[in-house]
Structures are given as structure tokens and as C-alpha cells.
């Protein structure tokens, strides 16, 4: 998969099949679109191109509105690679880009940069200044620029919107299993291991504190989760706590901590990717450390059983 981050550095594409969107989560519905454009590109003996934007357009158009992301950019690129796109173009989304007229968007952005043979788009996709462009305008200009338009049906697009909403609801409830089912892959948190208070080590459950790779990453509901963690190209089993550690920390600062089973190395500064498999329980305050330790022992047994 080739990745392009600057419109000035694009090659000449051959018989390209293009789709456009934010693709947050790269969920099961998005995967169907990716499969479709790959199939069409193969039929044309051409290449598939997925165009996405960074930062998220809503942060620019809606005056820096914070958007909690299912998949920040680098995570999204990894998923695109997994699902087999030929080319990904990350368009720097700026206010001036958002002010292009719909016709200029088609002529000067899509046609000039990508020379598409086919554009795959949803019936409700909008583009250009004030979101004034739609699929009918694309069709109306198709003869002039020698491309065809394939529509993602209303039902398909509605399903995609619903599934994104369902994923966010599931994560807000801590139901990472349901989120994973809708995504087509387990929900992931990527970050760097930072130094914490090292209290876990003192009670026999050393943890790696994770600083999320992107501050806009959507973090699921507080609780304890069975997880797999990719660290130094090795997959480990473990359990993750998201929350404020009410038994041992009065500061009530939310943190993300993972305890890796059968692992005792110093990993400060290392990159780690945690895949959330199942929620074990909600976070709670225990009467004392002994009660906390007994619960963590039960959590470990349950987590090992789930991950076996």
C-alpha cells in the first residue's frame, strides 16, 4: 500500500477507482466499500485509491470542535493496509480546501489529481463549499471528464451511519465485544508507556501506564478488561484498567494501565498497542489493599480463561 500525504507528490494514477471519506474506525461497513473498489480496480486492471482527510473535517468546519476518534490517523492507515487498498491519500484538510466550489472540487481536486475511471460514493455524500456538491453533480459532470459513478445505496449508507453510532454507544457502555463485532476487529488503544506511581509493583501486579497516541482517541468506559497487547513485535495477554484507581489514588486522575501476564521487563518509552477483548468488571473502591489484591487475582484468572 502506498501512502501519500501531499497533493504535490502524487504520481500519475492508472485506471483508478476512487472513494472518499473519513472512514473513522474502518469498521465492517467501510471494509465492504474497500472490497468493492478493490474488485472494481481489478476488473479494470487499474488501482484502488482511498482518499481521506486529516485533521477530521468537523474540527475545521465547526470551529475546532473536538471529535473523539475511533481510529486516529496512524491507526487508520494500519487498518487500510490490512484490508488491501492500493493507495491511500491523506488530504490536509484546511479551511481554504473546504471553501472550494463543488465544481472546482470535482475538476481541480478529483479529476486533476486522480484521473478517476470510477468514483464510488454514497447517495448522501456532500462536498465543496457549504457542502453544496452531491452525487447528482458528480453524475452531471461525468461525461465531460470520462468517469463513471457507482452509488452506495441509501440502505448501505444508513447501515454505515448506524454502525458508527452503535460502536460509540458500545464503547461508552464498556461493551468492547459488541464494538469489536461491529468493527470487524478488536478495539485498539495505541500509545507510549510512561512512568506512573509504581503502586502495582508493590502489590504484585506491575502495570504499564499508557499515554494514548492521539489525545482525540475515544477511550471506553472505566473498568477492567481482558486484553492482548502488542509490544516489541510480540503479542502478550493481560488485563487493562481504565479509570481513576479509587482504592489507591485520591487525585481521581483518569489513567490507562495494563498488566501483562508473565512479563517483568522495563518498557518505559516503548510503543504499545492494546486490543480490548472483553470487559471483566466495573471499577470500584475496595476497603483496603488486601481486598484489592484478592480481586485482582480473580480478575487475572478470569482474564486468562477468556484469552485462552
DRENZAGU-432620 format. One line per 3 residues: number of its first residue (from 1); their letters; for each residue x, y, z of C-alpha. Coordinates in Angstrom, 1 decimal. Example, Ala and Ser with C-alpha at 12.3 -4.5 7.8 and 13.67 -1.06 7.14 Angstrom:
% residues 2
1> as> 12.3/-4.5/7.8 ~ 13.7/-1.1/7.1 .
//
This chain:
% residues 308
1> xxx> 0.0/0.0/0.0 ~ 1.3/3.4/-1.0 ~ 0.6/6.4/1.3 .
4> xxx> 0.6/10.0/0.0 ~ 0.3/13.0/2.4 ~ 0.9/15.8/0.0 .
7> xxx> -1.1/16.5/-3.2 ~ 2.0/17.9/-4.8 ~ 3.7/14.5/-4.6 .
10> xxx> 1.1/12.4/-6.3 ~ 2.1/10.1/-9.2 ~ 0.1/9.6/-12.3 .
13> xxx> -2.6/7.0/-11.4 ~ -3.7/4.4/-14.0 ~ -7.4/3.5/-14.4 .
16> xxx> -8.1/4.5/-10.8 ~ -11.2/3.6/-8.8 ~ -11.7/6.2/-6.1 .
19> xxx> -13.7/6.5/-2.9 ~ -13.7/9.4/-0.4 ~ -14.5/9.7/3.3 .
22> xxx> -13.2/9.9/6.9 ~ -13.5/6.2/7.5 ~ -13.3/6.5/11.2 .
25> xxx> -13.0/3.1/12.8 ~ -12.5/1.4/9.4 ~ -15.5/-0.7/10.5 .
28> xxx> -17.2/-3.6/8.8 ~ -19.3/-1.3/6.6 ~ -16.1/0.5/5.5 .
31> xxx> -14.5/-2.8/4.7 ~ -17.3/-3.6/2.3 ~ -16.6/-0.3/0.4 .
34> xxx> -12.8/-1.1/0.3 ~ -13.6/-4.6/-1.0 ~ -15.9/-3.1/-3.7 .
37> xxx> -13.3/-0.6/-5.0 ~ -10.6/-3.2/-5.0 ~ -12.8/-5.5/-7.0 .
40> xxx> -13.6/-2.8/-9.5 ~ -10.0/-1.8/-9.8 ~ -9.1/-5.5/-10.5 .
43> xxx> -11.8/-5.6/-13.3 ~ -10.3/-2.5/-14.9 ~ -6.7/-3.7/-14.3 .
46> xxx> -6.3/-0.5/-12.6 ~ -5.7/0.6/-8.9 ~ -7.8/1.5/-5.9 .
49> xxx> -7.5/4.9/-4.2 ~ -9.0/5.8/-0.9 ~ -9.0/9.5/-0.1 .
52> xxx> -9.3/10.5/3.5 ~ -8.7/13.8/5.4 ~ -6.6/15.0/8.3 .
55> xxx> -7.5/16.6/10.6 ~ -11.1/15.5/10.8 ~ -13.1/18.0/8.7 .
58> xxx> -15.5/18.8/11.6 ~ -12.6/20.2/13.6 ~ -12.1/22.8/10.8 .
61> xxx> -15.6/23.5/9.6 ~ -17.1/23.6/13.1 ~ -14.5/25.9/14.6 .
64> xxx> -12.2/23.4/16.3 ~ -15.0/21.2/17.7 ~ -13.4/18.2/19.5 .
67> xxx> -14.1/14.9/17.8 ~ -13.4/11.7/19.7 ~ -11.9/9.3/17.1 .
70> xxx> -12.4/5.6/16.9 ~ -9.2/5.4/14.9 ~ -6.7/8.3/14.8 .
73> xxx> -4.8/8.6/11.5 ~ -1.8/6.2/12.0 ~ -4.1/3.5/13.4 .
76> xxx> -6.5/4.1/10.4 ~ -3.6/3.7/8.0 ~ -2.6/0.4/9.5 .
79> xxx> -6.2/-0.8/9.1 ~ -6.3/0.3/5.4 ~ -3.2/-1.7/4.8 .
82> xxx> -4.8/-4.8/6.5 ~ -7.8/-4.6/4.2 ~ -5.8/-4.3/1.0 .
85> xxx> -6.1/-0.8/-0.5 ~ -3.6/0.0/-3.2 ~ -3.2/3.7/-2.5 .
88> xxx> -4.2/6.0/0.4 ~ -4.1/9.7/0.0 ~ -4.3/11.8/3.2 .
91> xxx> -5.5/15.2/2.2 ~ -4.5/18.0/4.6 ~ -8.0/19.4/5.4 .
94> xxx> -7.8/23.2/5.7 ~ -10.4/26.0/5.7 ~ -9.3/27.0/2.2 .
97> xxx> -9.8/23.4/1.0 ~ -13.3/23.5/2.5 ~ -14.1/26.7/0.5 .
100> xxx> -13.7/25.1/-3.0 ~ -16.8/25.3/-5.1 ~ -18.3/21.9/-5.7 .
103> xxx> -17.4/22.1/-9.4 ~ -13.8/23.1/-8.6 ~ -13.7/20.2/-6.1 .
106> xxx> -14.5/17.8/-9.0 ~ -12.4/19.4/-11.7 ~ -9.4/20.7/-9.8 .
109> xxx> -9.2/18.2/-6.9 ~ -10.7/14.8/-8.0 ~ -10.0/14.8/-11.8 .
112> xxx> -6.7/16.7/-11.9 ~ -5.1/14.7/-9.1 ~ -6.6/11.2/-9.5 .
115> xxx> -7.9/10.9/-13.1 ~ -10.6/8.5/-11.9 ~ -12.3/5.9/-14.1 .
118> xxx> -14.8/5.2/-11.4 ~ -15.9/7.2/-8.3 ~ -17.6/5.1/-5.6 .
121> xxx> -19.7/7.4/-3.4 ~ -22.7/7.4/-1.1 ~ -26.0/8.9/-2.2 .
124> xxx> -25.8/11.4/0.7 ~ -22.1/12.3/0.3 ~ -21.6/16.1/0.2 .
127> xxx> -18.6/18.1/-0.8 ~ -17.3/21.5/-1.6 ~ -18.2/24.9/-0.1 .
130> xxx> -21.2/24.7/2.2 ~ -21.4/21.0/1.3 ~ -23.1/22.1/-1.9 .
133> xxx> -22.0/19.2/-4.1 ~ -23.7/15.8/-4.3 ~ -23.9/12.6/-6.3 .
136> xxx> -26.1/14.3/-8.9 ~ -23.4/16.9/-9.7 ~ -20.8/14.2/-9.9 .
139> xxx> -23.0/12.3/-12.4 ~ -23.7/15.6/-14.3 ~ -20.0/16.2/-14.9 .
142> xxx> -19.1/12.5/-15.6 ~ -19.3/12.7/-19.4 ~ -17.1/15.8/-19.5 .
145> xxx> -14.3/14.1/-17.5 ~ -14.9/10.5/-18.6 ~ -15.5/8.8/-15.3 .
148> xxx> -18.5/6.7/-14.1 ~ -20.2/7.0/-10.7 ~ -21.1/4.0/-8.6 .
151> xxx> -23.6/4.7/-5.8 ~ -23.5/3.1/-2.4 ~ -27.2/2.6/-1.8 .
154> xxx> -29.2/4.5/0.8 ~ -29.6/1.3/2.8 ~ -25.9/0.7/2.8 .
157> xxx> -25.1/4.3/3.8 ~ -27.7/4.2/6.6 ~ -26.2/1.0/7.8 .
160> xxx> -22.8/2.6/8.0 ~ -24.0/5.5/10.0 ~ -25.9/3.3/12.3 .
163> xxx> -22.9/1.1/12.9 ~ -20.6/4.0/13.8 ~ -23.2/5.2/16.3 .
166> xxx> -23.6/1.7/17.7 ~ -19.8/1.4/18.1 ~ -19.6/4.6/20.1 .
169> xxx> -22.5/3.6/22.2 ~ -21.0/0.2/22.9 ~ -17.7/1.7/23.9 .
172> xxx> -19.4/4.2/26.2 ~ -21.0/1.3/27.9 ~ -17.8/-0.7/28.1 .
175> xxx> -19.1/-3.4/25.7 ~ -15.9/-3.9/23.7 ~ -17.1/-7.2/22.4 .
178> xxx> -20.1/-5.6/20.6 ~ -17.8/-2.8/19.4 ~ -15.4/-5.4/18.0 .
181> xxx> -18.2/-7.3/16.3 ~ -19.3/-4.1/14.5 ~ -15.7/-3.0/13.7 .
184> xxx> -14.7/-6.4/12.4 ~ -11.6/-6.2/14.6 ~ -11.0/-5.6/18.3 .
187> xxx> -11.0/-2.0/19.5 ~ -7.4/-0.8/20.0 ~ -5.6/1.7/22.1 .
190> xxx> -2.1/2.7/21.0 ~ 0.3/4.7/23.0 ~ 3.6/5.0/24.8 .
193> xxx> 4.5/3.5/28.1 ~ 5.1/6.3/30.7 ~ 6.2/6.3/34.3 .
196> xxx> 3.4/6.0/36.9 ~ 3.4/5.8/40.7 ~ 4.6/2.2/40.6 .
199> xxx> 2.0/1.1/43.1 ~ 1.1/-2.0/41.1 ~ 4.6/-3.4/41.5 .
202> xxx> 4.3/-3.2/45.3 ~ 1.2/-5.3/45.4 ~ 2.4/-7.9/42.9 .
205> xxx> 0.6/-6.5/39.8 ~ 3.0/-4.2/38.0 ~ 1.4/-2.1/35.3 .
208> xxx> 2.5/-0.2/32.3 ~ 0.9/3.3/32.2 ~ -0.2/4.2/28.7 .
211> xxx> -0.3/7.6/27.2 ~ -2.7/7.4/24.3 ~ -1.0/8.1/20.9 .
214> xxx> -3.6/10.7/20.0 ~ -5.4/12.9/22.5 ~ -8.6/12.7/20.5 .
217> xxx> -8.8/8.9/20.8 ~ -12.1/7.7/22.2 ~ -11.4/5.8/25.4 .
220> xxx> -14.0/3.3/26.5 ~ -15.9/3.3/29.8 ~ -13.9/3.0/33.0 .
223> xxx> -13.4/-0.6/34.1 ~ -11.2/-3.7/33.9 ~ -10.8/-5.5/30.6 .
226> xxx> -9.2/-8.7/29.3 ~ -6.7/-7.6/26.6 ~ -4.0/-8.7/24.2 .
229> xxx> -1.1/-6.3/23.9 ~ 1.4/-6.0/21.0 ~ 4.8/-4.9/22.4 .
232> xxx> 8.2/-5.3/20.7 ~ 6.6/-7.3/17.9 ~ 5.3/-9.9/20.5 .
235> xxx> 1.7/-10.4/21.5 ~ 1.1/-10.7/25.2 ~ -2.0/-11.5/27.3 .
238> xxx> -3.1/-9.3/30.1 ~ -5.7/-7.1/31.8 ~ -6.3/-3.4/31.5 .
241> xxx> -7.6/-0.9/33.9 ~ -9.2/2.3/32.7 ~ -10.2/4.7/35.5 .
244> xxx> -9.2/6.7/38.5 ~ -8.0/3.9/40.8 ~ -10.2/4.9/43.7 .
247> xxx> -8.6/2.5/46.2 ~ -5.1/3.8/45.9 ~ -5.3/7.3/44.4 .
250> xxx> -7.2/10.3/45.8 ~ -6.3/12.5/42.9 ~ -9.0/10.9/40.8 .
253> xxx> -7.0/11.3/37.6 ~ -8.1/9.0/34.8 ~ -5.4/6.6/33.6 .
256> xxx> -4.9/3.6/31.3 ~ -2.8/0.8/32.8 ~ -2.1/-2.6/31.5 .
259> xxx> -0.8/-5.6/33.5 ~ 0.9/-8.1/31.2 ~ 0.9/-11.7/32.3 .
262> xxx> 4.3/-13.4/32.9 ~ 6.3/-10.3/31.9 ~ 8.8/-8.3/34.0 .
265> xxx> 10.8/-6.1/31.7 ~ 11.4/-2.3/31.8 ~ 9.5/-0.9/28.9 .
268> xxx> 9.3/2.9/29.7 ~ 9.2/4.8/26.4 ~ 8.2/1.8/24.4 .
271> xxx> 5.2/1.9/22.0 ~ 2.4/-0.5/22.8 ~ -0.9/-1.4/21.2 .
274> xxx> -3.7/-2.9/23.4 ~ -6.6/-4.8/21.9 ~ -9.6/-4.9/24.2 .
277> xxx> -11.3/-8.3/24.2 ~ -13.9/-8.3/27.0 ~ -14.9/-6.2/30.0 .
280> xxx> -14.3/-8.1/33.2 ~ -16.0/-5.7/35.7 ~ -16.6/-2.1/36.5 .
283> xxx> -14.1/-0.1/38.5 ~ -14.8/0.1/42.3 ~ -13.3/1.2/45.5 .
286> xxx> -12.1/-1.5/47.9 ~ -11.9/-1.4/51.7 ~ -8.2/-2.0/51.7 .
289> xxx> -5.2/-3.2/49.6 ~ -5.8/-6.9/50.6 ~ -9.3/-6.8/49.2 .
292> xxx> -8.0/-5.1/46.1 ~ -5.3/-7.8/45.6 ~ -7.8/-10.6/46.1 .
295> xxx> -10.0/-9.1/43.4 ~ -7.0/-8.6/41.0 ~ -6.2/-12.3/41.5 .
298> xxx> -9.7/-13.2/40.5 ~ -9.5/-10.8/37.5 ~ -6.3/-12.5/36.3 .
301> xxx> -7.9/-16.0/36.5 ~ -10.9/-14.8/34.5 ~ -8.9/-12.9/32.0 .
304> xxx> -6.6/-15.9/31.4 ~ -9.6/-18.1/30.9 ~ -11.2/-15.6/28.4 .
307> xx> -7.9/-15.3/26.4 ~ -7.0/-19.0/26.4 .
//
